[in-house]
Amino acid sequence: MIALVFVALLGGASAQECIHDTRLKQITSSEITAREGIQGFSKDGMWKMPKLAQHATEEQLEDCASCTDAEVQVELMQAQMGENPLLNDLDGVYYPIQNVYTPTGFKLNFKDIPHEVPQKVHTMLEHRTGSLNIAIEGYRMYAESDADRLIKNKEDLSHLAPEGMGPFFMLAKDDARKKKNVNATENVNKTKLIREAKRAVAEYASHVHLLKDIEKSSPKGSGVYLILQEGFVMSPTFKQQWKKVVAEAPKDWDILFLRTGPSTKSPVRCEDKVSEEQKIYEMRRPVTTPDGQGKFYNGIDGYVVRRQSLPKLLRILKHSKAAPLSELLMSVHTEEKERLKNGKINYNVDGVYSYAVNENLLQKVEVPRPPAPKPLFTAPVIQAKVATKEETKPEPAKKSLLQSA
């Protein structure tokens, strides 16, 4: 049975909602603890559980086939924690840079425009992080017009999406606005879908390039970064809430998608809840809601990503058909514990661990935008002359010279 549950909270708070989905079982704390235990002794997941690895007994390490370099791993983790004592504190915030146009409507190259975050937004972010040491950087947000260029350029598209584009993104390649035997309503709907697909392609390109840039430019081996969409900033209570979220979230997280609060446009699955207090949900598949009318965890307001997780995330994007980021980076993973012939246990993990935080960690704000470009050519307005009654009277027929004679 499909049920949309709304719990109205008193005191002016927003409504909490989730959709029940009988296709999946409720996640239990014991399941999360078990998989974290496997990660703690695996080469790929050990860095997320430094305390577990550091406090392991000699017997556990001796019995662990994947812990042959445990001492090196522990030293690396201690070095990382020296860079960032809490390991989950923010090291940087990224906000999109607006496009700039000339008065005649010509779009300037990204390299030729100022790369500063709008002053209003920068001040707000600086104040709400509670620290002057956190870098606030701008990143390029591609527009719908950029999507047109990317789609038509095979070389750029092959770098952006080596495996090609998924069904929804393929709509962006359909430039036909009017087709024979198609009514006006269908044309309008088709045009709307094409524009939505192009905006999604532009968003995808923006974040893929940004994640690659962070991986290359991050000065730290470790790091936690907040990426925001245009018009979204941290909420006034972000600093206090973030500490609670990190404490409640499973330790295995690679990426946390943040929201302005519960929304019917981006529903969450009740069975995915892993924290009652902080409303944290693991972003499990299937994506489509049981009734087939919507998608779970749809869209992006902002997200927090770990620097160490970027190679894995970028590898997943590279080997998947291009699609909305919130779909490609859903929580799909495996944990294996195998006894080898030599008697030792090999621990292995693979995949991404993604969670949605359905609290109001973000806030929607109005951002001053540059003036709209003027069109290159404006067609003159021709006003139709309204004829008077006198002017509408038929003129008398002129007599010919023969008739006059």
C-alpha positions in Angstrom: 0.0 0.0 0.0 1.3 3.4 -1.0 0.8 6.1 1.6 2.1 9.6 1.7 2.5 10.5 5.3 2.3 14.1 6.5 3.1 15.0 10.1 2.2 18.6 10.9 4.5 20.0 13.4 3.4 22.7 15.8 5.2 26.0 16.3 5.2 27.0 12.6 7.7 24.3 11.5 7.4 22.8 8.1 5.7 19.5 7.4 7.6 16.3 7.5 6.8 13.8 4.8 8.0 10.5 3.4 6.6 8.0 1.0 6.2 4.3 2.1 7.6 1.9 -0.4 7.0 -1.9 0.3 9.6 -2.8 -2.4 12.3 -2.2 0.2 12.8 -3.2 3.8 13.5 -0.7 6.6 17.3 -0.1 7.1 18.3 -1.1 10.6 21.1 0.2 12.8 22.6 -3.3 13.1 22.9 -3.5 9.3 24.8 -0.2 9.2 27.1 -1.2 12.1 27.9 -4.5 10.3 28.8 -2.9 7.0 30.9 -0.2 8.8 32.8 -3.0 10.5 33.7 -4.4 7.1 34.8 -1.0 5.9 36.9 -0.4 8.9 39.2 -3.3 7.8 39.1 -2.7 4.1 41.7 -0.7 2.2 39.1 1.5 0.5 37.0 2.2 3.5 39.5 2.2 6.4 40.1 6.0 6.3 36.4 6.6 7.1 36.7 4.7 10.4 40.0 5.8 11.9 39.0 5.0 15.5 38.0 1.4 14.5 41.3 0.8 12.7 43.4 2.5 15.4 41.8 0.6 18.2 41.9 -2.8 16.5 43.6 -5.6 18.5 46.8 -7.3 17.4 44.7 -10.5 16.9 42.3 -8.7 14.6 45.1 -7.2 12.5 46.9 -10.5 12.3 43.7 -12.2 11.1 43.1 -9.5 8.5 44.4 -10.1 4.9 43.4 -6.6 3.8 45.3 -5.0 6.7 48.9 -5.9 5.7 49.6 -2.1 5.5 47.5 -1.2 8.5 50.3 0.7 10.2 50.8 2.9 7.1 47.1 3.4 6.9 46.8 4.5 10.5 49.7 6.9 10.1 48.0 8.4 7.0 44.8 8.8 8.9 46.6 10.5 11.8 48.2 12.9 9.3 44.8 13.6 7.8 43.3 14.2 11.2 46.1 16.6 11.9 45.0 18.7 8.9 41.4 18.6 10.0 40.9 17.5 13.6 37.3 16.6 13.2 37.7 15.1 9.7 34.2 16.4 8.9 34.6 20.2 9.3 34.1 22.2 6.1 37.3 23.1 4.2 35.6 25.1 1.4 32.4 26.4 -0.1 31.7 26.6 -3.8 29.0 28.9 -5.3 28.3 29.4 -9.0 29.5 32.4 -11.0 26.8 34.2 -13.0 27.2 34.6 -16.8 28.0 38.2 -18.0 26.6 39.7 -21.2 27.4 42.9 -23.1 24.7 45.5 -23.7 24.3 44.1 -27.2 23.6 40.6 -25.9 27.0 39.0 -26.5 28.0 36.5 -23.9 31.5 37.0 -22.5 33.9 34.0 -22.1 34.1 32.7 -18.6 37.8 33.4 -18.4 37.1 37.1 -19.2 34.6 37.8 -16.5 35.2 38.5 -12.7 35.2 35.2 -10.8 34.0 36.6 -7.5 31.0 35.3 -5.7 28.3 38.0 -5.5 29.1 40.2 -2.5 25.7 39.7 -0.9 26.1 35.9 -1.0 29.8 36.0 0.0 29.1 38.0 3.1 26.2 35.7 4.0 28.3 32.5 3.5 31.3 33.9 5.4 29.0 34.8 8.4 27.2 31.5 8.5 30.3 29.3 8.3 31.5 31.0 11.5 35.1 31.0 10.3 37.2 33.3 8.1 39.6 30.4 7.3 37.1 28.6 5.1 37.7 29.4 1.4 34.6 30.6 -0.5 35.2 29.9 -4.2 33.2 30.5 -7.4 32.6 27.8 -10.1 31.3 27.9 -13.6 27.6 27.2 -13.9 26.8 26.2 -17.5 23.6 27.6 -19.0 21.1 26.3 -21.5 23.0 27.9 -24.4 26.2 26.1 -23.2 24.3 22.8 -23.4 23.5 23.4 -27.0 27.2 23.9 -27.7 28.3 20.9 -25.7 25.8 18.6 -27.4 26.9 19.7 -30.9 30.6 19.4 -30.2 31.4 15.6 -30.3 34.8 16.0 -28.8 33.6 18.0 -25.8 30.7 15.6 -25.4 33.0 12.5 -25.5 35.1 14.0 -22.6 32.0 14.9 -20.6 30.1 11.7 -21.1 32.3 8.9 -22.5 29.5 6.4 -22.3 27.0 8.6 -24.0 23.8 10.2 -22.7 20.9 8.6 -21.0 17.3 8.7 -22.3 16.3 12.0 -20.6 19.5 13.8 -21.7 18.9 12.6 -25.3 15.8 14.8 -25.4 18.2 17.8 -25.4 19.5 16.7 -28.8 15.9 17.0 -30.3 15.8 20.5 -31.6 12.5 20.0 -33.6 10.0 22.4 -32.2 7.2 21.8 -34.8 6.4 18.6 -36.4 3.8 17.5 -38.9 0.6 15.9 -37.5 1.4 17.2 -34.0 -1.0 19.6 -32.3 0.0 22.8 -30.6 -0.3 21.4 -27.1 2.0 18.5 -27.9 4.5 21.0 -29.4 4.5 23.1 -26.2 5.0 20.0 -24.0 7.8 18.8 -26.3 9.5 22.2 -26.1 9.2 22.2 -22.4 10.8 18.8 -22.0 13.7 19.8 -24.4 14.4 22.9 -22.3 14.4 20.8 -19.1 16.7 18.3 -20.6 19.1 21.1 -21.7 19.1 22.6 -18.2 19.9 19.2 -16.8 22.8 18.7 -19.2 24.2 22.1 -18.3 23.9 21.2 -14.5 25.6 17.9 -15.1 28.5 19.5 -17.0 28.9 22.2 -14.3 29.3 19.7 -11.5 31.4 17.1 -13.3 33.9 19.9 -14.2 33.8 21.2 -10.6 34.4 17.8 -9.0 37.4 17.3 -11.3 38.8 20.7 -10.4 38.4 20.1 -6.7 40.2 16.7 -7.0 43.1 18.4 -8.9 43.4 21.6 -6.9 42.6 20.5 -3.3 45.8 21.2 -1.3 44.9 18.6 1.3 44.8 14.8 1.2 41.6 15.1 3.1 38.9 17.7 2.9 35.1 18.3 3.1 33.5 20.7 0.6 30.1 22.2 0.3 28.8 22.9 -3.2 25.7 25.1 -3.7 23.3 25.8 -6.5 22.7 29.4 -7.5 20.3 31.1 -5.1 20.9 28.7 -2.2 23.0 29.5 0.9 23.5 27.9 4.3 20.6 28.4 6.7 21.2 30.7 9.8 21.4 27.7 12.0 23.7 25.7 9.7 26.8 25.6 11.9 24.9 24.0 14.9 22.8 21.7 12.7 25.9 20.5 10.7 27.6 19.2 13.8 24.4 17.2 14.7 24.1 15.8 11.2 27.7 14.6 11.0 27.3 12.9 14.4 24.1 11.1 13.4 25.0 10.2 9.8 26.5 6.8 9.1 30.3 7.1 9.1 30.6 5.6 5.6 29.1 8.6 3.8 30.8 9.8 0.6 28.2 12.5 -0.3 25.4 14.2 1.7 22.7 16.0 -0.4 21.3 18.9 1.6 17.9 20.6 1.3 15.9 23.6 2.4 13.5 21.1 4.1 10.9 18.5 3.1 9.4 19.0 -0.3 6.8 17.3 -2.4 9.1 17.9 -5.5 11.8 15.8 -3.9 10.1 13.1 -1.8 12.1 10.7 0.4 11.4 7.0 1.2 10.3 6.2 4.7 12.2 2.8 4.6 15.5 4.6 3.9 15.5 6.6 7.1 18.7 6.1 9.1 18.3 8.9 11.6 15.0 9.9 13.2 16.4 13.0 14.9 18.1 14.5 11.9 15.9 13.1 9.2 18.7 11.4 7.2 17.8 9.0 4.4 20.0 6.7 2.5 19.4 7.3 -1.2 18.6 3.8 -2.3 17.2 2.6 -5.6 14.7 2.3 -7.3 14.5 6.0 -8.2 10.9 6.1 -9.3 8.2 6.3 -6.6 5.8 3.3 -6.3 3.1 5.1 -8.3 5.5 5.9 -11.1 4.5 9.6 -11.0 7.6 11.0 -9.3 11.3 10.4 -8.3 12.9 10.0 -5.0 15.6 12.4 -3.9 15.1 14.5 -7.1 17.2 17.5 -7.9 20.0 19.4 -6.2 20.0 22.3 -3.8 23.5 21.7 -2.5 25.7 18.8 -1.3 28.7 18.1 0.8 31.4 15.8 -0.6 34.6 14.3 0.8 37.8 14.8 -1.0 38.9 11.2 -0.6 35.7 10.0 -2.2 36.1 12.1 -5.4 38.1 9.5 -7.5 35.4 6.9 -6.8 32.6 9.3 -7.7 34.2 10.5 -10.9 34.9 6.9 -11.9 31.2 6.1 -11.5 30.2 9.2 -13.6 32.8 8.3 -16.3 31.5 4.8 -16.7 27.8 5.6 -16.6 25.5 7.2 -19.2 25.0 10.9 -18.4 21.9 11.5 -16.3 20.9 13.8 -13.4 23.6 13.8 -10.8 21.2 12.9 -7.9 20.3 9.7 -9.8 23.8 8.6 -10.8 25.3 9.1 -7.3 22.6 7.2 -5.4 23.7 4.8 -2.7 24.7 1.6 -4.5 27.5 -0.5 -2.8 28.7 -3.9 -1.7 30.5 -5.2 1.4 32.3 -8.6 1.3 34.0 -10.6 4.0 35.9 -13.6 2.7 38.0 -16.2 4.4 41.1 -17.0 2.3 43.0 -20.2 1.9 45.8 -18.9 4.2 43.2 -18.6 6.9 43.1 -14.8 6.9 39.9 -12.7 6.3 39.8 -10.3 3.4 37.6 -7.3 3.7 36.4 -5.6 0.5 33.9 -2.7 -0.2 32.8 -1.2 -3.5 30.4 1.6 -4.5 29.1 4.9 -3.2 27.4 5.7 0.0 25.0 8.6 -0.4 22.5 10.2 2.0 19.9 13.0 1.8 19.5 15.3 4.8 15.8 16.4 4.9 16.4 19.2 7.3 16.5 23.0 6.5 20.3 23.2 6.3 20.0 25.5 3.3 18.0 28.6 2.6 16.7 30.0 -0.7 17.6 33.7 -1.2 17.2 36.3 -3.9 20.5 37.1 -5.6 21.0 40.3 -7.6 21.4 39.4 -11.3 23.2 41.4 -14.0 20.9 43.4 -16.3 19.3 41.4 -19.1 21.1 41.8 -22.4 19.4 44.0 -25.0 18.5 42.2 -28.3 20.8 42.9 -31.3 17.8 43.9 -33.4 14.4 45.1 -32.5 11.7 44.9 -35.2 9.8 48.2 -35.7 6.3 48.2 -34.3 3.8 48.9 -37.1 0.5 50.2 -35.8 -2.5 49.5 -38.0 -4.5 52.6 -38.9 -8.1 52.5 -38.0 -10.3 53.8 -40.8 -13.1 56.3 -40.0 -16.6 56.1 -41.3 -15.8 58.8 -43.9 -12.8 56.9 -45.1 -14.7 53.6 -45.4 -17.3 55.2 -47.8 -16.7 54.0 -51.4 -15.3 56.6 -53.7 -17.6 57.6 -56.6 -16.6 56.0 -59.9 -14.6 58.3 -62.2 -16.1 58.8 -65.6 -14.0 58.2 -68.6 -13.3 60.9 -71.2 -15.7 59.3 -73.6 -18.5 59.2 -71.0 -17.8 62.9 -70.2 -18.1 63.8 -73.9 
